[in-house]
Amino acid sequence: MQTTLSNNQPPSVTDDLGILHRKAATILKRLRDGVIDPATGQKGGPTFAISKAAKLVDRTASAIREAERDGRLPERERTAAGHRVQYTLEELDEMRKVFGTRPWREPEDTPAIVSVSNFKGGVGKSTIALHLAQSLAIKGYRVLLVDCDSQASSTMMFGYRPDIDLGENDTLYGHFHDPELLGVQSIIRKTHFHGLDLIPANLKLYNLEYEIAAHLAQTRSFELIDLISEAIQTVVYDYDVVVMDPPPALGMVSMAVLQAANAMVIPMPPSVIDFSSTVSFIDMARTTMAQLERLQGRMRPAYNFIRIVASRVDENKSMHRELLAMMREVFGGSMIASVMPTSAEIDNASSRMKTVFELEKAVTSHEVHTRCLIHLNAVCDDIEKDILRTWASRAGEGML
């Protein structure tokens, strides 16, 4: 006989969670709709004044105006107030083509595949991955951002509600289950950032942790660990840089990401807990990858670089300054000089489903916004220099 709840009985936990989920989904839709252009159904990309555009294409504003006058570039439209319409990333790319200043790697240069990894959450991993990918795209590189985290924070920042707008075949989960049928090319999506493509994620990716583990237990075969690497290799030469955002855990998916990468960036806040956790992550990654090499009977390629980034730094705190000094002494040249600050501007941008690079104006104050941009650009520039050092065609540029 079926039992029904009386009106006096409280709702089940499942009912409570369902109500919370529906309310939260409504808020996510509202946030997403607030950043989507109704005409295109996508977020709008950043635009730049002629002075900034000139700097980004490595020419002067006068050179741009001259190219527009002589027909090499289209004439610039004006606003109602008589100002130049700002330039999109796509237009900057066309300028670089005209001026011969595209920063693309030469075909013989190996694309950089950078994993932004740590197995502790809250260290700024997705913040660095997102801003790095966007910074490189703004500078004219061809970039692929691979979201491998089932929380899908990076995916959401490109205007998707991951578990509503995306199905299981829209992520690496579908590729894992039928790589020959789908092909990784079918899940790559263009974004509102010209030159920046995305492999999105959603909650279904979490199942991969168990499915890969079960496969290993049943078959004693480690072939699935290489599936992300094999997927990336089919498209990597269409790009200059691949940025990978793995889960904040050293599980099966994270190991597959580390197998696929040829460079690693490790975010680490200046706290004793984060320092200890990161030391453990480095040791576990080292020993696990060594075990995989022995079990697979082959050596994996060495990383071109491994860099530690001090993240979520508040230099007004004496303890942060002391720990930063200790970190620099311990890690030496493996730690990049620039730091990623904790900033209200990053938090406020995220609450609008944007990065700091997407903000049209300061949310907090001009001073806070400018200081945040300086730090973000410095971190991304330092990582870019490491990438350039790996390309023979750009030898010496990474030393600038």
C-alpha positions in Angstrom: 0.0 0.0 0.0 1.4 3.4 -1.0 2.0 5.8 1.9 1.3 9.5 1.5 2.4 12.4 3.6 -0.3 14.2 5.6 -0.6 17.9 5.4 0.9 18.2 8.8 4.2 16.4 7.9 7.2 18.5 6.9 8.5 18.2 3.3 11.2 15.7 2.6 14.8 16.8 2.2 14.4 16.1 -1.6 11.6 18.6 -1.7 13.5 21.2 0.2 16.5 20.8 -2.1 14.3 21.0 -5.2 12.8 24.3 -4.0 16.2 25.7 -3.3 17.4 24.6 -6.8 14.5 26.2 -8.6 15.0 29.5 -6.7 18.7 29.5 -7.4 18.1 28.6 -11.1 15.8 31.6 -11.4 18.5 33.9 -10.1 21.1 32.4 -12.4 18.8 33.0 -15.4 18.3 36.6 -14.3 22.0 37.2 -14.0 22.7 35.5 -17.4 19.9 37.5 -19.1 21.4 40.7 -17.8 24.7 40.2 -19.7 23.2 38.6 -22.9 22.7 40.8 -26.0 19.1 40.1 -27.1 20.0 40.6 -30.7 22.8 38.1 -30.8 21.9 35.8 -27.9 25.5 36.2 -26.7 27.5 38.3 -24.3 29.1 41.4 -25.9 32.9 41.3 -26.4 35.2 44.1 -25.1 35.9 47.2 -27.2 38.9 49.5 -27.1 39.6 53.2 -27.8 42.1 54.0 -30.5 44.9 54.7 -28.0 44.5 51.3 -26.4 43.9 49.6 -29.8 47.2 51.1 -31.0 49.1 49.7 -28.1 47.5 46.2 -28.5 48.4 46.0 -32.3 51.9 47.4 -31.7 51.4 50.5 -33.9 50.6 54.2 -33.2 47.2 55.8 -33.3 48.5 57.8 -36.3 49.4 54.6 -38.2 45.8 53.3 -37.7 44.3 56.6 -38.9 46.6 56.6 -41.9 45.6 53.0 -42.8 41.9 54.0 -42.6 42.5 57.0 -44.8 44.4 55.0 -47.5 41.8 52.2 -47.5 43.9 49.4 -45.9 41.4 49.5 -43.0 37.7 50.5 -43.2 36.9 54.1 -42.4 35.9 54.5 -38.8 32.3 55.4 -38.0 31.5 58.1 -35.5 29.1 58.3 -32.6 26.3 60.9 -32.4 28.7 63.0 -30.3 31.4 62.7 -33.0 33.7 60.3 -31.2 35.3 57.3 -32.9 33.4 54.1 -32.4 35.6 51.8 -30.3 37.4 48.8 -31.8 36.4 45.2 -31.3 38.8 42.3 -30.9 37.9 41.1 -34.3 38.8 44.5 -35.7 42.1 44.4 -33.8 42.9 41.1 -35.4 42.3 42.6 -38.8 44.6 45.5 -38.0 47.3 43.0 -36.9 46.9 41.2 -40.2 47.3 44.5 -42.1 50.3 45.6 -40.1 51.9 42.2 -39.9 51.9 42.2 -36.1 49.9 39.0 -35.2 51.6 37.2 -32.4 50.7 33.8 -33.6 53.4 31.1 -33.1 55.1 29.6 -36.2 53.9 26.2 -37.3 57.1 24.5 -36.0 56.5 25.9 -32.5 54.7 23.6 -30.1 51.5 25.1 -28.8 51.5 25.8 -25.0 49.1 23.6 -23.1 48.9 25.3 -19.6 47.1 23.6 -16.7 46.1 26.0 -13.9 46.1 23.4 -11.1 45.8 23.0 -7.3 43.7 20.5 -5.4 42.5 23.0 -2.9 39.4 25.1 -3.7 39.3 28.9 -3.2 42.9 29.6 -4.3 41.9 31.6 -7.4 42.4 28.8 -9.9 39.5 29.6 -12.2 40.1 33.4 -11.8 43.6 33.0 -13.1 42.6 30.5 -15.9 39.9 32.9 -17.1 41.9 36.1 -17.0 44.9 34.4 -18.6 42.9 33.1 -21.5 41.2 36.4 -22.0 44.4 38.4 -21.7 46.1 36.2 -24.4 43.1 36.6 -26.7 43.1 40.4 -26.2 46.8 40.4 -27.3 45.9 38.5 -30.5 46.8 34.9 -29.7 44.5 32.0 -30.7 43.3 30.5 -27.4 41.3 27.4 -26.4 40.0 27.4 -22.8 39.2 23.8 -21.6 36.9 23.7 -18.6 37.4 20.4 -16.9 35.8 21.3 -13.6 32.3 20.0 -13.0 31.5 23.2 -11.0 31.8 25.0 -14.4 32.7 28.4 -13.1 34.7 29.3 -16.2 31.9 28.1 -18.5 29.3 30.2 -16.7 31.4 33.3 -17.2 30.9 32.9 -21.0 27.1 33.2 -20.6 26.1 29.6 -20.1 23.9 28.1 -17.4 26.0 24.9 -17.4 23.4 22.3 -16.3 20.5 23.9 -18.3 22.1 25.1 -21.5 24.5 22.2 -21.9 23.9 18.5 -22.2 26.3 15.7 -21.5 27.4 15.5 -25.1 28.4 19.2 -25.0 31.4 18.6 -22.7 34.4 16.2 -22.4 32.0 13.8 -20.8 30.4 13.0 -24.1 33.8 12.8 -25.8 35.0 10.3 -23.2 32.0 8.1 -23.9 32.2 8.2 -27.7 35.3 10.0 -28.9 35.0 8.6 -32.5 31.4 9.5 -32.9 31.4 13.0 -31.5 35.0 14.2 -32.0 36.3 17.0 -29.8 35.9 19.6 -32.6 32.1 19.3 -32.2 32.1 20.5 -28.6 34.3 23.5 -29.1 32.3 26.7 -28.9 33.1 30.2 -30.1 32.9 32.8 -27.4 32.2 36.6 -27.2 36.0 37.0 -27.1 37.2 36.9 -30.7 40.1 34.4 -30.8 39.1 32.6 -27.7 37.2 29.3 -28.0 35.8 27.2 -25.2 35.2 23.5 -24.4 32.5 23.9 -21.7 31.8 21.9 -18.6 28.8 21.0 -16.5 28.0 18.8 -13.5 28.0 15.6 -15.6 31.8 15.8 -15.7 31.8 14.8 -12.0 30.7 11.3 -13.1 34.0 10.9 -14.9 35.9 10.6 -11.6 34.0 7.3 -10.8 33.8 6.0 -14.4 37.5 6.3 -15.0 38.2 4.8 -11.6 35.8 1.9 -12.3 37.4 1.4 -15.8 40.9 1.2 -14.2 39.7 -1.3 -11.6 38.0 -3.5 -14.2 40.6 -3.4 -17.0 43.9 -2.4 -15.3 44.3 -0.2 -18.3 45.3 3.4 -18.1 44.2 4.4 -21.6 41.4 6.6 -20.3 43.9 8.8 -18.5 45.2 9.8 -22.0 41.8 10.6 -23.5 42.0 14.4 -22.7 45.5 14.5 -24.1 44.4 12.7 -27.2 41.4 15.0 -27.6 43.5 18.1 -27.3 46.1 16.9 -29.7 43.4 16.6 -32.5 42.8 20.4 -32.4 45.8 21.9 -30.6 47.6 23.1 -33.8 44.6 25.4 -34.5 45.7 27.4 -31.4 48.7 29.1 -29.9 47.8 28.4 -26.3 45.4 26.0 -24.6 44.5 26.9 -21.0 43.0 24.1 -18.9 40.9 24.6 -15.8 40.8 21.3 -13.9 38.8 20.4 -10.8 40.2 21.5 -7.4 41.1 17.9 -6.5 43.8 15.5 -7.4 41.4 13.0 -8.9 41.2 11.1 -12.2 40.2 14.1 -14.3 42.9 16.3 -12.8 45.5 13.6 -13.5 44.2 13.4 -17.1 44.6 17.2 -17.4 48.2 17.0 -16.0 49.0 14.3 -18.5 47.7 16.5 -21.3 49.5 19.7 -20.3 53.1 20.7 -21.2 53.2 23.5 -18.6 51.6 24.2 -15.2 50.6 27.2 -13.2 50.0 26.6 -9.5 48.0 29.3 -7.6 48.9 29.5 -3.9 47.5 32.1 -1.4 50.0 33.3 1.2 48.6 31.3 4.2 50.1 28.5 6.2 47.2 26.2 5.3 47.5 26.9 1.6 51.3 26.6 1.6 51.0 23.2 3.3 48.2 22.1 0.9 50.2 23.2 -2.1 53.3 21.3 -1.0 51.2 18.2 -0.6 49.7 18.8 -4.1 53.1 19.1 -5.7 54.3 15.9 -4.0 51.1 13.9 -4.8 51.2 15.1 -8.4 54.9 14.1 -8.7 54.5 10.6 -7.2 51.2 9.9 -9.0 52.6 10.8 -12.4 55.7 8.8 -11.7 53.5 5.8 -10.9 51.6 6.3 -14.2 54.8 6.4 -16.1 55.9 3.1 -14.6 52.5 1.4 -15.1 52.2 2.7 -18.7 55.7 1.8 -19.5 56.6 5.1 -21.1 57.9 8.5 -20.1 55.7 11.5 -20.4 57.2 14.7 -21.8 58.7 17.1 -19.3 56.9 20.3 -18.6 58.2 23.3 -20.4 57.7 25.3 -17.2 56.1 25.1 -13.8 55.3 28.4 -12.1 53.8 29.2 -8.8 51.6 32.3 -8.6 50.9 34.0 -5.2 47.1 34.4 -5.4 44.5 36.1 -3.3 47.2 38.3 -1.8 46.5 41.2 0.6 49.7 43.1 0.9 48.2 45.3 3.6 48.4 42.2 5.9 51.8 41.7 7.6 51.3 38.0 7.6 50.8 37.9 3.9 54.0 39.9 3.3 55.9 37.6 5.6 54.6 34.5 3.9 55.2 36.0 0.5 58.9 36.5 1.4 59.1 32.9 2.6 57.5 31.6 -0.6 59.9 33.5 -2.7 62.9 32.2 -0.7 61.6 28.6 -0.9 60.5 28.5 -4.6 63.0 31.0 -6.1 62.7 31.3 -9.8 59.8 28.9 -9.9 57.6 31.6 -8.5 56.6 34.5 -10.8 57.4 38.0 -9.5 53.9 39.3 -9.9 51.1 38.5 -7.5 47.3 38.1 -8.0 45.6 40.3 -5.4 42.4 39.7 -3.5 40.2 42.5 -4.9 36.7 43.7 -4.5 36.8 44.4 -8.2 37.2 40.7 -9.1 34.4 39.8 -6.8 32.1 42.5 -8.1 32.9 41.6 -11.7 32.1 37.9 -11.0 28.7 38.9 -9.5 27.9 40.4 -12.9 29.1 37.2 -14.7 32.1 39.1 -16.0 35.8 39.2 -15.6 37.7 42.4 -14.8 38.8 42.6 -18.4 35.1 42.8 -19.4 34.1 45.7 -17.2 33.3 48.8 -19.2 34.0 51.0 -16.1 35.1 50.6 -12.5 32.5 48.9 -10.2 34.3 49.8 -6.9 36.4 52.9 -7.5 38.7 54.0 -10.3 41.7 53.5 -8.0 40.7 49.9 -7.0 39.9 49.0 -10.6 43.2 50.4 -11.9 45.2 48.7 -9.2 43.5 45.4 -9.9 44.1 45.6 -13.7 47.7 46.4 -13.1 48.2 43.2 -11.0 46.1 41.0 -13.4 48.0 42.2 -16.4 51.3 41.7 -14.7 50.5 38.1 -13.8 49.3 37.3 -17.3 52.3 39.1 -18.9 54.7 37.0 -16.8 53.0 33.7 -17.9 53.0 34.9 -21.5 56.8 35.5 -21.3 57.2 31.9 -20.1 55.1 30.7 -23.1 57.2 32.7 -25.5 60.4 31.2 -24.1 59.2 27.8 -25.3 58.8 29.0 -29.0 62.0 28.9 -31.0 60.6 31.5 -33.4 60.2 34.0 -30.6 63.5 33.3 -28.9 64.4 36.2 -26.6 61.0 37.8 -26.5 60.2 36.1 -23.3 63.1 37.8 -21.7 61.6 41.3 -22.2 
